[in-house]
Amino acid sequence: MTSSAHPRIFVTGATGQLGRLVIGALLRSVPATRIVAGVRRTDSDAARDLAALGVELRIADYSRPETLTPAFAGVERLLLISSSEVGQRTAQHRNVIEAATRAGVGLLAYTSLLRADVSPLALAQEHRETEALLRASGTPFALLRNGWYTENYAASIAPALAHGVFIGAAGEGRIASAARADYAEAAAAVLTGADQAGRIYELAGDEAYTLGEFAAAISDVSGRKIAYQNLPEADFAGALVGAGLPGAFAAMLADSDAGAAKGALFDNGLQLSALIGRPTTPYAVTIAQTWAPLAAAHK
């Protein structure tokens, strides 16, 4: 296929953790000249790293609508990666959706939340609002309703090793997470696939675990005994604040765990592995990948 046969694909938030992985996944099948990376600044190290891959950089700031319409000029498919600024997401996403509609984007794919329409998680509200904006926009869209990233829990491995305990508030709730790279590959598959308009994907890992099992896997990988301590939601939020997390972020994580206890992070539909054409990354693999540099640092 010639370069001109590929649609021009735009990835918002391209310097973020997910955005960088989506760019990498796209580059396996799409010429760099057909990929546009949306960034807030072109002079950051992360932006320069993307430019070195040969993709085009364009300023696209969710909070600066005047940057968005020109950024989307000539774009046929756009990935809207949900903003990291909880509480401001709906307004920021509206800016992107309106600009994409003005620019005549042919498909807008959005990274939503697993079963956002019925999820009890507080995080779901802004995703529901964004999905409603998409439906009202008239722009063809696809929903990538992403489940939990295994890295969300792997981030707590270091403190768990330091204290000998992994804390949470998910009880016996089963969590079907997957690696961030798995979700990135799914986004790339939708952006490069045919007939994606109107599709809603409920994306989650092939295997599910309780946080007790997650703690046991940390023990297996590290050779250290790590217990799981389940806390009431308020106590877990308080512990996170005590560890230095901002109050609002701590409350969001605690709410998510409480939702997980009710099954909000479980799904067994296997749509993610079907979309990427391979099994999702086992959570033990992500734990091992997180443990390796920690082990090296303590030698």
Secondary structure per residue as TSV (DSSP state, phi and psi in degrees):
chain	resnum	aa	ss	phi	psi
A	1	M	-	360.0	134.3
A	2	T	-	-77.6	160.5
A	3	S	G	-56.5	-40.9
A	4	S	G	-67.8	-16.6
A	5	A	G	-79.2	-14.2
A	6	H	S	-86.0	135.3
A	7	P	-	-66.3	153.0
A	8	R	-	-79.4	123.5
A	9	I	E	-111.7	131.9
A	10	F	E	-113.4	132.1
A	11	V	E	-116.3	115.9
A	12	T	T	-78.0	161.9
A	13	G	T	54.3	39.0
A	14	A	T	-70.6	-18.7
A	15	T	T	-89.1	-3.5
A	16	G	S	-75.1	174.5
A	17	Q	H	-60.6	-45.0
A	18	L	H	-75.2	-42.3
A	19	G	H	-57.4	-44.2
A	20	R	H	-60.9	-39.9
A	21	L	H	-69.2	-35.3
A	22	V	H	-65.1	-43.6
A	23	I	H	-57.5	-45.8
A	24	G	H	-61.2	-40.5
A	25	A	H	-67.5	-40.7
A	26	L	H	-62.9	-38.3
A	27	L	T	-63.8	-14.7
A	28	R	T	-73.1	-19.0
A	29	S	T	-136.5	-8.6
A	30	V	S	-120.4	132.4
A	31	P	-	-59.7	141.7
A	32	A	G	-57.0	-30.4
A	33	T	G	-68.5	-12.0
A	34	R	G	-103.3	6.3
A	35	I	E	-113.1	131.3
A	36	V	E	-116.7	128.7
A	37	A	E	-103.6	120.6
A	38	G	E	-85.3	125.5
A	39	V	E	-134.6	157.7
A	40	R	S	-80.2	-32.3
A	41	R	-	-139.9	143.0
A	42	T	S	-93.6	-6.5
A	43	D	S	-102.9	9.0
A	44	S	S	-80.4	158.8
A	45	D	H	-59.5	-40.5
A	46	A	H	-64.5	-40.2
A	47	A	H	-67.0	-40.3
A	48	R	H	-64.3	-35.9
A	49	D	H	-61.4	-40.5
A	50	L	H	-67.0	-43.3
A	51	A	H	-59.9	-34.2
A	52	A	H	-64.7	-20.7
A	53	L	T	-80.2	-9.5
A	54	G	T	97.8	0.4
A	55	V	-	-80.9	158.1
A	56	E	E	-83.1	138.2
A	57	L	E	-101.9	136.0
A	58	R	E	-136.9	139.9
A	59	I	E	-69.5	125.2
A	60	A	-	-148.3	96.1
A	61	D	-	-105.4	119.5
A	62	Y	T	-52.9	-33.7
A	63	S	T	-90.1	-0.4
A	64	R	-	-124.4	85.5
A	65	P	H	-55.1	-29.3
A	66	E	H	-65.6	-17.6
A	67	T	H	-85.2	-17.6
A	68	L	H	-83.6	-48.4
A	69	T	H	-59.8	-47.3
A	70	P	H	-64.5	-31.7
A	71	A	H	-64.0	-32.6
A	72	F	T	-90.9	4.0
A	73	A	T	-60.0	130.1
A	74	G	T	77.0	4.5
A	75	V	-	-86.6	133.0
A	76	E	S	-99.9	-33.0
A	77	R	E	-134.7	135.6
A	78	L	E	-131.8	135.2
A	79	L	E	-104.4	116.8
A	80	L	E	-94.5	103.1
A	81	I	-	-82.6	125.2
A	82	S	-	-56.3	141.2
A	83	S	-	-61.0	150.9
A	84	S	S	-87.3	-4.2
A	85	E	-	-94.2	82.5
A	86	V	T	-58.7	133.8
A	87	G	T	100.2	-23.1
A	88	Q	T	-114.5	0.2
A	89	R	H	-61.0	-47.0
A	90	T	H	-59.3	-47.0
A	91	A	H	-63.6	-42.0
A	92	Q	H	-66.2	-42.7
A	93	H	H	-65.7	-36.9
A	94	R	H	-58.2	-42.5
A	95	N	H	-57.3	-44.5
A	96	V	H	-67.0	-45.9
A	97	I	H	-63.5	-43.9
A	98	E	H	-64.8	-40.3
A	99	A	H	-66.4	-40.8
A	100	A	H	-63.6	-37.8
A	101	T	H	-66.3	-43.9
A	102	R	H	-62.2	-36.4
A	103	A	H	-79.8	-8.1
A	104	G	T	74.6	31.5
A	105	V	-	-60.3	136.1
A	106	G	S	-80.6	-27.6
A	107	L	E	-150.5	129.1
A	108	L	E	-115.7	114.4
A	109	A	E	-98.8	136.5
A	110	Y	E	-125.7	133.3
A	111	T	E	-85.3	97.7
A	112	S	E	-95.3	-155.1
A	113	L	E	-122.4	144.9
A	114	L	T	-46.7	123.0
A	115	R	T	46.2	48.6
A	116	A	T	-55.4	-31.5
A	117	D	T	-66.4	-26.3
A	118	V	T	-125.3	0.5
A	119	S	-	-63.9	138.2
A	120	P	-	-82.2	-5.7
A	121	L	S	-66.9	140.5
A	122	A	T	-59.3	-31.9
A	123	L	T	-61.1	-22.3
A	124	A	H	-71.4	-25.4
A	125	Q	H	-58.5	-49.0
A	126	E	H	-68.3	-28.9
A	127	H	H	-68.4	-42.0
A	128	R	H	-60.8	-42.3
A	129	E	H	-63.9	-39.8
A	130	T	H	-67.0	-41.8
A	131	E	H	-60.7	-37.3
A	132	A	H	-65.6	-39.7
A	133	L	H	-61.9	-39.9
A	134	L	H	-63.3	-44.3
A	135	R	H	-63.6	-33.8
A	136	A	H	-82.7	-12.3
A	137	S	H	-75.3	-28.5
A	138	G	-	85.6	-8.8
A	139	T	S	-83.3	132.2
A	140	P	-	-58.3	137.4
A	141	F	E	-143.2	161.5
A	142	A	E	-132.4	145.0
A	143	L	E	-108.9	122.3
A	144	L	E	-101.7	90.5
A	145	R	E	-83.3	90.9
A	146	N	E	-76.8	134.1
A	147	G	-	-77.6	-161.6
A	148	W	-	-75.8	143.8
A	149	Y	B	-82.2	133.0
A	150	T	H	-59.2	-30.9
A	151	E	H	-61.2	-23.6
A	152	N	H	-59.7	-39.9
A	153	Y	H	-86.1	-32.1
A	154	A	H	-62.8	-24.4
A	155	A	T	-62.8	-18.8
A	156	S	T	-95.9	6.4
A	157	I	H	-66.5	-44.5
A	158	A	H	-59.4	-51.0
A	159	P	H	-64.5	-31.4
A	160	A	H	-63.9	-40.7
A	161	L	H	-67.6	-35.1
A	162	A	H	-68.4	-33.0
A	163	H	H	-109.6	-8.0
A	164	G	T	76.9	11.9
A	165	V	E	-147.3	140.3
A	166	F	E	-106.6	118.9
A	167	I	E	-103.4	153.3
A	168	G	E	-172.1	-174.3
A	169	A	S	-137.8	25.7
A	170	A	-	-92.5	-1.6
A	171	G	T	55.3	-131.1
A	172	E	T	-98.9	14.1
A	173	G	-	-62.4	139.0
A	174	R	-	-94.6	135.4
A	175	I	B	-117.1	117.9
A	176	A	-	-99.5	73.4
A	177	S	-	-89.4	169.6
A	178	A	B	-145.5	164.8
A	179	A	-	-69.3	149.0
A	180	R	H	-55.1	-37.0
A	181	A	H	-63.1	-30.7
A	182	D	H	-64.6	-44.8
A	183	Y	H	-66.5	-34.1
A	184	A	H	-63.9	-42.7
A	185	E	H	-63.6	-36.0
A	186	A	H	-64.6	-42.2
A	187	A	H	-62.0	-43.5
A	188	A	H	-62.7	-38.5
A	189	A	H	-63.7	-40.0
A	190	V	H	-70.2	-40.9
A	191	L	H	-66.3	-26.2
A	192	T	H	-104.5	-5.2
A	193	G	S	-86.7	166.8
A	194	A	S	-94.5	153.3
A	195	D	S	55.1	51.4
A	196	Q	-	-95.2	-16.4
A	197	A	T	-59.2	130.0
A	198	G	T	88.3	-5.1
A	199	R	-	-76.2	141.1
A	200	I	E	-125.0	116.1
A	201	Y	E	-106.5	124.1
A	202	E	E	-95.0	106.2
A	203	L	E	-108.4	127.2
A	204	A	-	-157.6	168.6
A	205	G	-	-73.1	158.8
A	206	D	S	-68.2	-33.3
A	207	E	S	-114.0	152.7
A	208	A	-	-125.2	155.8
A	209	Y	B	-148.4	157.8
A	210	T	-	-90.7	164.0
A	211	L	H	-67.2	-25.0
A	212	G	H	-63.1	-41.9
A	213	E	H	-69.5	-34.4
A	214	F	H	-63.7	-43.9
A	215	A	H	-62.8	-39.3
A	216	A	H	-63.6	-35.9
A	217	A	H	-68.4	-35.4
A	218	I	H	-61.8	-42.4
A	219	S	H	-60.3	-44.4
A	220	D	H	-62.0	-43.4
A	221	V	H	-73.0	-40.3
A	222	S	H	-90.0	-20.0
A	223	G	S	77.2	11.5
A	224	R	S	-116.0	145.6
A	225	K	-	-78.5	115.2
A	226	I	-	-118.9	119.5
A	227	A	E	-94.3	156.1
A	228	Y	E	-100.9	129.9
A	229	Q	E	-115.4	114.6
A	230	N	E	-88.1	132.2
A	231	L	-	-121.1	155.1
A	232	P	-	-60.2	151.7
A	233	E	H	-52.3	-46.0
A	234	A	H	-65.5	-38.3
A	235	D	H	-68.2	-37.8
A	236	F	H	-64.6	-44.6
A	237	A	H	-59.9	-41.3
A	238	G	H	-63.9	-39.1
A	239	A	H	-65.2	-38.1
A	240	L	H	-67.1	-39.7
A	241	V	H	-63.1	-41.1
A	242	G	H	-62.7	-26.1
A	243	A	T	-85.2	-1.5
A	244	G	T	108.6	1.7
A	245	L	-	-78.6	145.6
A	246	P	-	-60.1	148.2
A	247	G	H	-57.2	-43.9
A	248	A	H	-66.4	-39.3
A	249	F	H	-68.4	-41.1
A	250	A	H	-61.5	-42.1
A	251	A	H	-64.2	-37.8
A	252	M	H	-65.8	-43.9
A	253	L	H	-64.4	-41.0
A	254	A	H	-66.0	-40.9
A	255	D	H	-61.6	-39.9
A	256	S	H	-64.9	-41.1
A	257	D	H	-63.0	-43.7
A	258	A	H	-61.1	-37.6
A	259	G	H	-66.5	-38.1
A	260	A	H	-60.8	-35.2
A	261	A	H	-61.6	-24.7
A	262	K	T	-97.9	7.0
A	263	G	T	93.8	9.7
A	264	A	T	-70.2	-18.5
A	265	L	T	-109.8	16.9
A	266	F	-	-107.9	137.5
A	267	D	-	-157.3	137.4
A	268	N	-	-122.2	27.3
A	269	G	-	-80.3	-13.3
A	270	L	-	58.3	27.2
A	271	Q	H	-70.7	-29.3
A	272	L	H	-67.3	-49.8
A	273	S	H	-65.4	-33.2
A	274	A	H	-65.3	-39.0
A	275	L	H	-71.1	-37.4
A	276	I	H	-92.3	-7.6
A	277	G	T	74.8	23.1
A	278	R	S	-160.4	163.9
A	279	P	-	-63.1	149.9
A	280	T	-	-71.3	160.4
A	281	T	-	-68.0	122.6
A	282	P	-	-59.1	143.7
A	283	Y	H	-64.0	-28.5
A	284	A	H	-64.8	-30.4
A	285	V	H	-68.2	-44.2
A	286	T	H	-64.0	-38.3
A	287	I	H	-61.8	-44.7
A	288	A	H	-64.2	-39.4
A	289	Q	H	-65.4	-33.8
A	290	T	H	-75.5	-36.5
A	291	W	H	-70.3	-34.7
A	292	A	H	-54.6	-51.8
A	293	P	H	-68.2	-30.0
A	294	L	H	-65.6	-41.8
A	295	A	H	-64.2	-42.3
A	296	A	H	-64.2	-34.6
A	297	A	H	-71.4	-21.3
A	298	H	T	-105.7	12.0
A	299	K	-	-73.4	360.0
